[in-house]
Amino acid sequence: MVVRKLGADGALGGPCAPHEIGVLTISGPHVTPGYRDPSHNASSLRDGYLDSGDLAYTDEEGRIFIAGRSKDLIIRSGHNIDPVLIESALEAHPAVAMAAAVGQPDRYAGELPVCYVALRPGAQATAEELKAFAEPLIAERPAWPKQVFVIDAIPMTSVGKIFKPQLRNDAVQRVVMEEIVKGIGVDDLRVDAEHSAKRSAAEAALEGYLFDYKVVTAG
């Protein structure tokens, strides 16, 4: 079993140093050689290793500790960030009921950590206050949240787990709206692209981001 670094493009890198978060990979005669349909192997079997999908780290003696799921990993300029570091710091604030950190797309860093926070009933705290509270509690400076968003409730699944895909979509939407507004020159969050020139301007505003998008113009 090897804890390996995860790149922004999803590729596995070299082994992680002790206490460095990475993806747990497994090889050996007990590991499946692959699916009947080889096209399904790409996301699970890489370089002869099974990608477990788990975040993990080792100590100096090689013992392995599970830290979360690799799909939740935030990758900032090649730095692997465990969202739990951010969430635990913010949940230490007395006004915070729950926190959920995700990666927000960034043109230069690939992703920047942001965190969504739901407050306890009757509690009050600003995003700036929460960000200032959390930063000293997060040992890794790259893991400091770029932004904190205070929302009414954290989305949950039917089995009581945080539903991070919805938060990731919201983080992407915030970036798209900000860039489109800035790139086209509108002064609100609604963008109507009626001509091909505006379509080109919208696409140019989003150039360099790694997430998939499509610009649709009205007929």
Secondary structure, 3 states (H helix, E strand, C coil): CEEEEECCCCCEEEECCCCCCEEEEECCCCCCCCCCCHHHCCCCEECCEEEEEEEEEECCCCCEEEEEEHHHCEEECCEEECHHHHHHHHHCCCCEEEEEEEEEEECCCEEEEEEEEEECCCCCCCHHHHHHHHHHHCCCHHHCCCEEEEECCCCECCCCCECHHHHHHHHHHHHHHHHHHHHHCCCCCCCCCCCHHHHHHHHHHHCCCCCCCCCCCCC
